[in-house]
Amino acid sequence: MRTDHVTAWLIKEWLQDHAPDLANAWGLQPDAQVIGFAKRLQTIIPQVRLIFVSQNILAKTAIEMWNLEDVAVLAGGVPTPLTPRPHQLLYYTDGNPEAVEEARAAGYNARHVNVLDDKAIQQLDGAKSAIATGLFPFLPDAATRGVFAALDHQGLDTIVLSHASSEGDMEAVNQYESLGIHMFLRDQDQLQALLPPGWKIDYCDRVVDHMRYAGEIGAQLADTPHMMNVFKVTKSS
C-alpha cells in the first residue's frame, strides 16, 4: 500500500472542506485499500488531517519565506496542490519509483533518490537547498547523521526540515506508536549534535505557530497538535 497516497487522500479530504477549488482540481483517486486505511487512521489519530496538511505546506512556505533557490525536495511522495510548483524546485525526489513517475507526469524534474544512499544523493547536482518534511523523525541517529553528511558533501548550504519534538503533544506521538510507527524525538541540542561541522540551527519554531506564514491555508490550521518543530539549518560560509 502506498503510504504517501494515504497521506495525500487525507489532505484531499481536508481540502474538500477548506479549499474545495484545490481539491476539485486534483485528480487523485487512490484504491479502496488506501481509503479504508485512511479512515482507520482518523479513528486512531483524530487530528491526522491537520497534521498532514501542516506538514505538506511547509516546503512551499519555506521557499517563499526565505527566498530559497536551487531547491531539492527529499522524500516528497505524490505531489499535492500544496506542494511547491515545478518552477520553484530544481529537483523533486522520492525513494518510490511510482511517486517519481507521478511527479514527472505533473511536470517536476523528478529523481529516484534513496536518501540513505550517498551515491543517490549525488544526483542532486547544483542543488543548494533541501527540504525534508516527514523524513527525519523516522530516522535513527546514525541514519540522520549520514543524510546530513551526504548533503553537506554534495555542496548544499541550507536544509529545512520538520522534526518531532520532545516537548510536543505526547498523546499524538503515542497514537502513532500504537500503529507501530516509531518516532524519534529530538530537541535543538540533540539535532545540532547530528549536524556536520560548520552547520548550525538558525531557525526553530513549532509547526503550528509557523503556520502564520502559510497564508489562508495556514490560518485554518491553528488547531494542529504540537508534534513537530520546523528547523532551518545552514552551513557557515
Phi, psi and omega per residue, in radians:
M1 nan 2.399 3.138
R2 -1.382 1.825 3.135
T3 -1.149 -0.513 3.092
D4 -1.195 -0.474 3.050
H5 -1.253 -0.592 3.042
V6 -1.059 -0.872 3.106
T7 -1.015 -0.814 -3.101
A8 -1.094 -0.712 -3.136
W9 -1.122 -0.697 3.112
L10 -1.166 -0.618 3.051
I11 -1.131 -0.753 -3.137
K12 -1.101 -0.702 3.107
E13 -1.069 -0.720 3.113
W14 -1.129 -0.755 3.134
L15 -1.106 -0.607 3.112
Q16 -1.030 -0.566 3.138
D17 -1.515 -0.502 -2.951
H18 -2.068 -0.382 3.116
A19 -2.602 1.167 -2.996
P20 -1.037 -0.520 3.117
D21 -1.077 -0.715 3.104
L22 -1.159 -0.750 -3.114
A23 -1.131 -0.747 -3.061
N24 -1.211 -0.445 3.136
A25 -1.504 -0.049 -3.069
W26 -1.773 2.055 -3.039
G27 -1.456 0.266 -3.114
L28 -1.063 2.226 3.042
Q29 -2.539 1.500 -3.099
P30 -1.266 3.024 -3.109
D31 -1.377 3.020 -3.048
A32 -1.107 -0.572 -3.138
Q33 -1.120 -0.738 3.116
V34 -1.114 -0.810 -3.120
I35 -1.119 -0.686 3.114
G36 -1.127 -0.739 3.133
F37 -1.188 -0.634 3.112
A38 -1.072 -0.699 3.103
K39 -1.123 -0.738 3.117
R40 -1.097 -0.716 -3.128
L41 -1.055 -0.675 -3.141
Q42 -1.180 -0.501 3.101
T43 -1.269 -0.493 -3.127
I44 -1.540 -0.691 -3.140
I45 -2.148 1.514 -3.014
P46 -0.986 -0.505 -3.090
Q47 -1.758 0.403 -3.031
V48 -1.121 -0.572 3.113
R49 -1.067 -0.797 3.125
L50 -1.052 -0.730 -3.128
I51 -1.067 -0.828 -3.081
F52 -1.219 -0.696 3.129
V53 -1.129 -0.780 -3.120
S54 -1.125 -0.611 3.067
Q55 -1.194 -0.727 -3.013
N56 -1.201 -0.526 -3.091
I57 -1.514 -0.099 -3.071
L58 -1.098 -0.704 -3.047
A59 -1.103 -0.847 3.141
K60 -1.101 -0.712 3.118
T61 -1.085 -0.729 -3.124
A62 -1.123 -0.777 -3.132
I63 -1.026 -0.790 -3.078
E64 -1.333 -0.559 -3.124
M65 -1.248 -0.721 -3.044
W66 -1.911 0.149 3.133
N67 0.906 0.798 -3.116
L68 -1.221 2.490 3.119
E69 -2.224 2.805 3.131
D70 0.883 0.993 -2.983
V71 -1.673 2.406 2.981
A72 -2.014 2.162 2.996
V73 -1.513 2.269 -3.138
L74 -1.803 2.404 3.081
A75 0.910 0.892 -3.013
G76 -1.322 -0.388 -3.040
G77 1.186 -2.858 3.111
V78 -1.239 2.328 3.124
P79 -1.103 2.616 3.119
T80 -2.191 3.025 3.061
P81 -1.115 -0.245 3.137
L82 -1.667 -0.144 3.112
T83 -1.188 2.561 3.026
P84 -0.914 2.556 3.135
R85 -1.241 2.741 -3.110
P86 -0.927 -0.649 -3.111
H87 -1.227 -0.238 3.137
Q88 -1.527 -0.132 -3.021
L89 -2.160 2.556 2.960
L90 -1.488 -0.715 3.129
Y91 -2.434 2.533 2.958
Y92 -2.100 2.148 -3.015
T93 -2.224 2.717 2.994
D94 -2.773 2.776 3.111
G95 -1.495 -0.133 -3.138
N96 -1.773 2.061 -3.110
P97 -1.007 -0.551 3.130
E98 -1.162 -0.722 3.098
A99 -1.130 -0.646 3.114
V100 -1.100 -0.767 3.128
E101 -1.132 -0.658 3.094
E102 -1.126 -0.688 3.110
A103 -1.151 -0.714 3.103
R104 -1.083 -0.727 3.131
A105 -1.113 -0.455 3.122
A106 -1.544 0.048 3.040
G107 1.760 0.121 -3.114
Y108 -1.530 2.644 2.971
N109 -1.436 1.465 -2.949
A110 -1.702 2.482 3.139
R111 -2.264 2.517 3.042
H112 -1.475 1.860 -3.055
V113 -2.269 2.046 2.932
N114 -1.515 1.941 -3.009
V115 -1.130 -0.277 3.128
L116 -1.517 0.000 -3.120
D117 -1.900 1.920 -3.110
D118 -0.968 -0.679 -3.122
K119 -1.167 -0.608 3.109
A120 -1.148 -0.664 3.109
I121 -1.057 -0.488 -3.134
Q122 -1.144 -0.207 3.062
Q123 -1.214 -0.261 -3.047
L124 -1.499 0.827 -3.104
D125 -1.087 2.205 3.108
G126 1.560 -0.173 3.123
A127 -1.223 2.442 3.087
K128 -1.980 -0.416 -3.110
S129 -2.278 2.558 3.049
A130 -2.258 2.560 3.082
I131 -2.231 2.244 -3.138
A132 -2.379 1.947 3.042
T133 -2.006 2.376 -3.124
G134 1.301 0.391 3.135
L135 -1.963 -1.077 -2.981
F136 -1.143 -0.484 3.101
P137 -1.112 -0.251 -3.083
F138 -1.883 0.128 -3.140
L139 -1.900 2.332 3.042
P140 -1.191 3.012 -3.028
D141 -0.981 -0.829 -3.053
A142 -1.091 -0.733 3.138
A143 -1.185 -0.719 3.124
T144 -1.075 -0.801 3.119
R145 -1.060 -0.692 -3.133
G146 -1.160 -0.697 3.113
V147 -1.131 -0.797 3.113
F148 -1.036 -0.750 -3.115
A149 -1.129 -0.700 3.141
A150 -1.148 -0.705 3.115
L151 -1.176 -0.666 3.082
D152 -1.089 -0.820 -3.125
H153 -1.109 -0.519 -3.130
Q154 -1.341 -0.189 3.048
G155 1.765 0.158 3.090
L156 -1.269 2.665 -3.138
D157 -2.191 -0.029 3.129
T158 -2.514 2.339 3.059
I159 -2.318 2.210 3.033
V160 -1.897 2.284 -3.087
L161 -2.564 2.739 2.941
S162 -1.866 2.646 -3.097
H163 -2.626 2.448 3.093
A164 -1.080 2.383 -3.036
S165 -1.744 2.419 3.063
S166 -1.261 -0.163 3.112
E167 -1.927 0.291 -3.055
G168 -1.532 -2.961 -3.125
D169 -1.291 1.770 -3.058
M170 -1.208 -0.414 3.078
E171 -1.086 -0.773 3.123
A172 -1.141 -0.721 3.101
V173 -1.067 -0.765 3.138
N174 -1.131 -0.557 3.085
Q175 -1.119 -0.695 3.052
Y176 -1.105 -0.774 -3.109
E177 -1.063 -0.587 -3.134
S178 -1.128 -0.348 3.087
L179 -1.599 0.048 -3.097
G180 1.438 0.282 -3.136
I181 -1.787 1.877 -3.116
H182 -1.530 2.312 3.106
M183 -2.013 2.370 3.054
F184 -1.557 2.189 -3.111
L185 -1.758 2.197 -3.111
R186 -2.387 2.383 3.020
D187 -1.607 -3.061 -3.062
Q188 -1.062 -0.771 -3.108
D189 -1.125 -0.689 -3.138
Q190 -1.186 -0.653 3.095
L191 -1.218 -0.751 3.128
Q192 -0.995 -0.655 -3.113
A193 -1.146 -0.308 -3.129
L194 -1.680 -0.117 -3.125
L195 -1.388 2.645 3.080
P196 -1.151 2.812 3.058
P197 -0.975 2.427 3.120
G198 1.589 -0.088 3.108
W199 -1.778 2.590 3.133
K200 -2.560 2.723 3.031
I201 -1.467 2.116 3.100
D202 -2.059 0.125 3.011
Y203 -2.738 2.375 3.032
C204 -2.601 2.316 3.086
D205 -2.663 2.692 3.010
R206 -1.155 2.411 -3.123
V207 -0.985 -0.752 -3.117
V208 -1.063 -0.628 3.099
D209 -1.335 -0.589 -3.139
H210 -1.140 -0.334 -3.128
M211 -1.106 -0.215 3.074
R212 -1.123 -0.298 3.120
Y213 -1.660 0.046 -3.000
A214 -1.809 0.441 2.995
G215 1.123 -2.568 -3.055
E216 -1.144 -0.637 3.093
I217 -1.114 -0.843 -3.116
G218 -1.036 -0.600 -3.132
A219 -1.112 -0.358 -3.131
Q220 -1.679 0.166 -3.072
L221 -1.994 0.366 -3.060
A222 -1.143 -0.356 -3.120
D223 -1.646 0.158 3.091
T224 -1.059 2.241 3.112
P225 -1.132 2.553 -3.137
H226 -1.416 1.687 3.023
M227 -1.943 -0.581 -2.932
M228 -2.124 2.606 2.895
N229 -1.889 2.672 2.999
V230 -1.881 2.339 -3.110
F231 -2.137 2.552 2.852
K232 -2.087 2.134 3.139
V233 -2.045 2.456 -3.055
T234 -2.348 2.721 3.088
K235 -1.705 2.307 3.131
S236 -1.129 2.417 -3.139
S237 -1.382 nan nan
